Amino acid sequence: MSKADQSRSGTYQWCDTCRRSYRHYETQDGRCPVCGSETRAIGKYQAIVRGLMSNELVTSEIYTKHRQLIRMIWTRNGMGERYYQALGPNISYNRFEARVTELLCRGANEGWVRFVFPPAPIGDDNAYRLEFEDENRFIDELTREFAEEMSQDA
């Protein structure tokens, strides 16, 4: 179905993780553009009502923007593609990015990853960086995270 047909059909895509609705063309292969989770089709009015309800239930947009910033930091300069090519998992690149972002967020919570942000926004990309307290832990966790997808090709 073309984007025009999807728009006319009055259906939207709903992400249960982000608790947001999107038009079909805003999703990538049926995946949420923010978190990479699979979305499901819902009607226009259901999207409106769910959106209103989720505004009361969901934390602010800061959480989503924070994750986007983390994703931008670790994927810049082609690093995301390099990790993807090195591991060669049997999943889409968008899904890979979402899972590595989640892994790095978990690593930050556990203390083996640190994200460095300047105190105020600046134009120097190098001021935004990722540091590993334990690089071996990252490699082990990354390998474990994608072991099943990598073994499917073997």
C-alpha positions in Angstrom: 0.0 0.0 0.0 1.4 3.4 -1.0 1.8 6.2 1.5 -1.1 8.0 0.0 -3.3 5.0 0.3 -2.2 4.5 3.9 -3.0 8.1 4.7 -6.4 7.9 3.1 -7.2 4.6 5.0 -7.1 6.5 8.3 -4.9 4.0 10.0 -1.8 4.8 12.1 0.9 2.8 13.7 1.1 2.5 17.5 4.3 1.8 19.5 3.6 0.1 22.8 7.0 1.0 24.1 7.0 4.7 23.4 3.2 4.9 23.8 2.9 7.1 20.7 1.2 6.8 17.3 2.8 7.5 14.0 1.6 7.7 10.4 2.6 4.8 8.3 5.2 6.8 6.4 6.8 7.9 9.7 7.7 4.3 10.6 10.5 2.3 9.1 9.4 -1.2 8.0 6.7 -1.1 10.7 9.2 -0.2 13.4 9.0 2.8 15.7 11.3 5.6 14.5 12.3 6.4 18.1 13.0 3.0 19.8 12.9 0.5 16.9 10.1 -1.6 18.5 7.5 -3.2 16.2 4.4 -1.1 15.8 0.8 -2.2 15.1 -1.9 -0.7 13.0 -4.7 1.3 14.8 -7.5 3.6 13.6 -7.3 7.3 13.5 -9.6 7.9 16.5 -8.0 5.1 18.5 -4.7 6.9 17.9 -6.1 10.2 19.2 -7.6 8.6 22.3 -4.5 6.5 23.0 -2.3 9.5 22.5 -4.3 11.6 25.0 -4.3 8.7 27.5 -0.6 8.1 27.2 0.2 11.7 27.8 -1.1 11.1 31.3 0.7 7.8 31.8 4.1 8.3 30.1 7.2 10.1 31.4 8.1 13.3 29.6 9.7 13.5 26.2 13.0 14.0 27.9 13.4 10.2 28.3 13.0 9.7 24.5 15.3 12.6 23.6 17.9 11.3 26.0 17.9 7.9 24.3 18.0 9.6 20.9 21.1 11.5 22.0 22.8 8.3 23.2 22.0 6.6 19.9 23.5 9.6 18.0 26.7 9.5 20.1 27.5 5.8 19.6 26.5 5.7 15.9 28.2 8.8 14.7 31.1 8.7 12.2 29.8 5.4 10.9 30.5 3.5 14.1 27.0 1.9 14.2 27.5 0.5 10.7 31.0 -0.7 11.6 29.7 -2.7 14.6 26.8 -4.0 12.5 29.1 -5.2 9.8 31.6 -6.7 12.2 29.0 -8.7 14.0 26.9 -9.4 10.9 23.7 -10.2 12.9 20.7 -11.5 11.0 18.4 -8.5 11.9 17.7 -5.1 10.3 20.1 -2.3 11.0 17.4 -0.3 12.7 16.7 -3.1 15.1 20.4 -3.5 15.8 20.7 0.2 16.6 17.8 0.0 19.0 19.2 -3.1 20.9 22.7 -1.7 21.2 21.3 1.6 22.4 19.4 -0.4 25.1 22.5 -2.3 26.0 24.5 0.9 26.4 21.8 2.4 28.5 21.9 -0.7 30.7 25.7 -0.4 30.8 25.4 3.2 32.0 23.0 2.1 34.8 25.4 -0.6 35.8 28.5 1.6 35.6 30.6 0.0 32.9 29.6 2.7 30.3 29.7 6.5 30.8 28.2 9.1 28.5 29.8 12.5 28.7 27.7 15.6 27.9 28.8 19.3 28.1 27.0 21.4 30.7 25.4 23.4 27.9 24.8 22.6 24.2 27.8 23.4 22.1 28.7 22.8 18.4 31.7 20.5 19.1 30.6 16.9 18.6 33.7 15.7 20.5 32.2 17.1 23.7 29.5 14.4 23.5 31.2 11.0 23.9 30.9 7.5 25.1 33.5 6.1 27.5 33.9 2.5 28.6 34.9 1.8 32.2 35.4 -1.8 31.0 35.8 -2.3 27.3 36.0 -6.1 27.7 32.6 -6.1 29.4 31.1 -4.2 26.4 32.5 -6.7 24.0 31.3 -9.6 26.0 27.8 -8.0 26.4 27.6 -7.2 22.8 28.6 -10.7 21.7 26.0 -12.2 24.2 23.3 -9.8 23.0 23.6 -10.9 19.3 24.8 -14.5 19.8 21.6 -16.0 18.5 21.4 -13.7 15.4 25.0 -14.4 14.6 24.7 -18.2 15.0 21.8 -18.3 12.5 24.3 -17.6 9.6 26.8 -20.2 10.7 
